[in-house]
């Protein structure tokens, strides 16, 4: 059975030829499949390049919460309620004023707090 000669780029614009021996070892050959001496094979081997290390990226300094005018929090709500709020905000944006889900929820919460007379009396007594 004839051995198959593999044509492999050498990384310098040329080609090297190799065959695989029955033991699984790769040997350099000429174009016809004749095994080359080991010293010639080392000259034709592709040069090894060092693997570049990943560069570390500088992180931004976290903004101080004390300096911010806003507070951030997350909220879990039922999917059905979220879909209703999302649809309302879409309708509001489309036909009336620009609005966001967060702004809408904040406005609703503040309306409830303003209308709660018992809470307003509690705040007046404890100031």
C-alpha positions in Angstrom: 0.0 0.0 0.0 1.4 3.4 -1.0 1.8 6.0 1.8 0.0 9.2 1.4 2.1 12.4 1.4 0.6 15.3 3.1 1.4 18.9 1.9 1.5 21.3 4.9 2.2 25.0 4.9 5.5 25.9 6.7 4.5 29.3 7.9 7.0 31.1 5.6 5.1 30.9 2.4 6.4 27.5 1.4 5.3 23.9 1.9 6.6 20.9 3.8 5.7 17.3 3.1 5.0 14.7 5.7 3.9 11.1 6.0 2.6 9.1 9.0 4.5 6.0 9.8 2.6 2.8 10.8 3.5 3.6 14.5 1.7 6.9 14.2 4.8 9.1 14.1 5.0 12.0 11.6 8.1 12.2 9.4 9.2 14.9 7.0 9.6 13.8 3.4 10.3 15.3 0.0 7.5 15.7 -2.6 7.8 12.1 -3.7 7.5 10.7 -0.2 11.2 9.9 0.4 12.0 10.4 4.2 14.4 13.2 4.8 17.2 13.0 7.3 16.3 14.5 10.8 18.6 17.5 10.5 16.9 18.6 7.2 13.5 18.1 8.8 14.4 20.4 11.7 15.3 23.2 9.2 11.9 22.8 7.4 9.8 22.7 10.6 7.4 25.6 11.1 8.7 28.1 13.6 7.0 28.2 16.9 5.5 31.5 18.0 4.9 32.4 21.6 1.3 32.4 22.7 0.3 36.0 23.5 -1.0 36.5 27.0 -4.5 38.0 27.5 -4.3 41.7 28.4 -6.0 42.7 31.5 -8.4 45.6 31.1 -8.6 48.3 33.6 -11.8 48.5 35.5 -13.8 51.7 35.9 -14.0 52.9 39.4 -17.4 52.3 40.9 -19.5 55.5 41.3 -20.1 56.3 44.9 -23.6 55.7 46.0 -23.4 58.6 48.4 -22.6 61.1 45.6 -25.5 59.9 43.4 -28.8 61.6 43.3 -30.5 58.3 42.5 -30.9 54.9 44.2 -30.8 51.7 42.2 -32.8 48.6 43.1 -34.4 45.6 41.3 -37.9 44.4 41.7 -39.6 41.1 40.9 -43.2 41.2 39.9 -45.6 38.7 38.4 -45.2 38.3 34.6 -48.9 39.1 34.1 -48.6 42.4 35.9 -45.4 43.2 34.0 -47.1 42.6 30.7 -49.9 45.0 31.7 -47.4 47.7 32.8 -45.4 47.2 29.6 -48.5 47.5 27.4 -49.7 50.6 29.2 -46.3 52.3 28.9 -46.2 51.4 25.2 -49.7 53.0 24.7 -48.7 56.1 26.8 -45.5 56.6 24.7 -47.4 56.1 21.4 -50.4 58.3 22.0 -49.4 60.7 24.7 -46.1 61.5 26.4 -42.8 59.8 26.4 -42.6 57.5 29.4 -40.5 54.6 30.8 -41.5 51.6 32.9 -39.4 52.9 35.8 -40.8 56.4 35.6 -44.3 55.0 35.5 -43.9 52.8 38.5 -42.2 55.6 40.4 -45.1 58.0 39.6 -47.7 55.4 40.7 -45.8 54.8 44.0 -45.5 58.5 44.8 -49.2 59.0 44.0 -50.1 56.3 46.5 -47.8 57.8 49.2 -49.2 61.3 48.7 -52.8 60.1 49.0 -52.2 58.1 52.2 -53.4 60.5 54.9 -52.5 58.2 57.8 -48.9 58.0 56.6 -48.7 61.8 56.1 -49.8 62.3 59.7 -47.3 59.8 60.9 -44.5 61.6 59.1 -45.6 65.0 60.6 -45.6 63.6 64.1 -42.1 62.0 63.8 -40.2 64.9 62.3 
